[in-house]
Amino acid sequence: MPQSDKTATSLGQALGANRVIPLPGLPSGGPLDLLQLRAEVATRLQSSGGRPTDPSWTVQRLVPFGEDRWKQLEKLAENLSHGGRHVSPGQLAAILIERTLNQIAEGDVHP
């Protein structure tokens, strides 16, 4: 089961849903999308004593961003940080890039 399906299922259970129906291709950015993103960030970023990271990440690269997009990532990362867990803009960018690549691979988005 893809990570997004697991996150949607756990979010649905937390909200008391009897069933979860995926609705691919819908625009993103609403409050429930942000709750789902927060849940995904919380499950993927794990600490082993240092800064939390996704243990599956094995490659590090510099990715350039425009100032406006970086500020947008900073604001969203700040909103997703909670319970003493800090989410960095770079960590959030990596998760969003992976989500988009998964959607492309699954045929939900056409490049």
N, C-alpha and C positions, 0 to 999 in steps of 0.2 A: 504494500500500500504506500503510495507517495506521501511524503511528509505533509503536503498541503491537505490531503484527505484525512490523515491522522489528526492534524490540528483542527480541521473543521469538525471532525467527530468529537474530539475532546471539548471543543467550544460548545457544540450542540448539547452535549451531555451536561456541561456546566450550566447551560441555560434551561435545562429540563426538557429538551426536545425528545420526542419519541423516535424520530428518524431524521437523518440528515440527507438532503438532496443537493448534490453539487450543481451549481449553475455556472458553467464555464462561459468565459467570454463577456461577463458583465463588467461594466466599468468599476474601477477600484477607488477607494478613498473614503468610503463611508465609515461611520462609527463601528459597525460590526467588522469591517475589513481591518480596522486598526486594532480591534480586540483580538482578531485572529492573528494578525502580525505580531502583536505583543506576546501571545501564547507561543507562537513559533520561535520567536527570539528566546523566550525563557526556556524552552525545551532544547534548543540547539546549542546555546552558549553555556558551556560548562567550565567550572573553575577547577584547576588542579593545584591551587595555591597561588596562582598569579592572576593575570587578567583573564576573564572568561573568554573562551573561544569554542568554535565548533571543532571537535576532534577529527572530523573528516577533512578539514582544510589542511592540505599539505603543500600548497604552492602560494607564495606571496608575490604580488606584483603591485607596482604603483599604477593607479588608474587616475588619469586627470579628470577634473570636473570644472565647469564654469562656476564662478563665484555664487551666482544665484542658486544653482543646484546644490552646491555644498552647504549653503545656508539652510536650504530646505531639508537636506539630510540631517544637519545639526539640530534643527528644530524638531523634526520627527523623532530622532534618536533620543532627544531630551524627553519628549512626551512618552516614549516607550520605556524609558528608564523608570524603575519603580522598585520598592522593597529593598533598597540598598544595592540594587544591581544597576550598574551604569552600562548603557549601550552606547558604543561609539558610532559616529557617522560612518566610518569605514566598515565596521561589522554589519551595520544595517545595509550599506551599499552592497556588500558581498551577498547577503541573504536575498536582497531584491534582484540582483543579477541572476543568482541561481534560480529563483522562482520563475523569472522570465525565460531563462534557457530551458527549464523543465516544461513550461507551457508550450514553447516552440517545438520541443522534442515530442510532446504529446499531441501536437497538431492543433492546440487551442489557439495559437497565435501564428500568423503567417508572416515571415520576415519580409 
